[in-house]
Amino acid sequence: MLSKAVIIGSVYEEPRRLNDNTIVLRVISKTGDHAPRPIVFHVSIGGNLIQEASELKRGDGVLIDASFKTTAQGNPPMHTYPDGQAYVQYEVIAEKIAKLKGIS
């Protein structure tokens, strides 16, 4: 099974370099027609997209074509809050990025 995501949103946290080959940033998007609520995606960016991603700033509108980062079983990674509560984080790996005008 192939899981893909197309995210239209705005840069919530400016890109930061993890190492020479990876930049990460957070993008916020809205979902729901009746009661829109934000969803924060954690985006990993590598390869030839690093230069383009490093120029993004907080509030920039973006369109990201990505695949979900999953465990070996195909599930989203589980994390734990300091109080012991488990949660899932939307983590994606960018395959294409386009900066959008008029979206923030």
N, C-alpha and C positions, 0 to 999 in steps of 0.2 A: 504494500500500500504506500502511496506517495502522498505526503501532506504538504501542501503549499499554502502560502499566505500572501495576500496583497494588502499592504497596510497603507492607508492614507491618513496622515496625521501631522503632528508638529514635533520638532525636537524638544524634548522635555529636559534633557540633561546633555550638555555639550559632550562631544566625543572625547574619550580619553584612551590613550595608548596602553594596552596591556603588555605588548612586546613588539618586536620589529614587524611581526606579521599579522597583528590583530589590533583593531580599534573597537571599542564598545561604546554604545550610546543608548539612551532611553527615548522612546517615541511614545507620545500619548495620542490616542485616537478615541473616538466616541462611537458607541453602539446603542442601538435601540431607537425606535421611532417615537415611542410614547414618553419614555423617561430616559433621555440620553444619559449615559454614564461613561466615565473615562475608563479606558483600558491602557495600561502601561506595558509596552513591549520592550524587552531587553534585546538589543540587536548587536550581533557580532559581525564584524566586517573585516574581510581580509583580501589579499591579492591585489588586483588592479583597482579595487574600489577604495583603498585606503586613502589615497590622495584626495579623491572627491569627498569622502566622508570627513576628512580632517578639516575641511573648509566650512562645514555646517556649524551653525550657531543656534543657541536656544531660541525657539520660536519659529525657526525656518520650517516651511511646509515641505513635506517629503512624500514621495510614493516609493515604497520599498517592496520589491518582489523577493520573497524569502521562502525558506523551508524551515520547519520546526525542528528545534534541537530536542531529541528524545533519548530515553534510555535504550538499552539493548532490546528491551521488550516492547518498544514503541510508545511508551508512556512519557508524559512530560516529567521533567525532573522535580522531585519533591525536595522541599527545604523545610527548615524548622526555625520558628521564632525563638528568641531567648527564653520565653515562658514554656516552651515545649510543644506549642501548637504547630501542626504541619500546614504547609501551604504550597500551592503550585505557582510557578512563575512562568509567564509567557516568554520563552527564549526562542529567538529565531536567528538564522544565519542568512545574511543578505546576499542575494545573487545579482540584483540590479538596484540602483538608487537613482531617483530623479528628484531634483529640487523643484518645488512647485511655487508658483507665484499666486498670491491671493489666498493662500491657506495658512492659517496659524491657529 
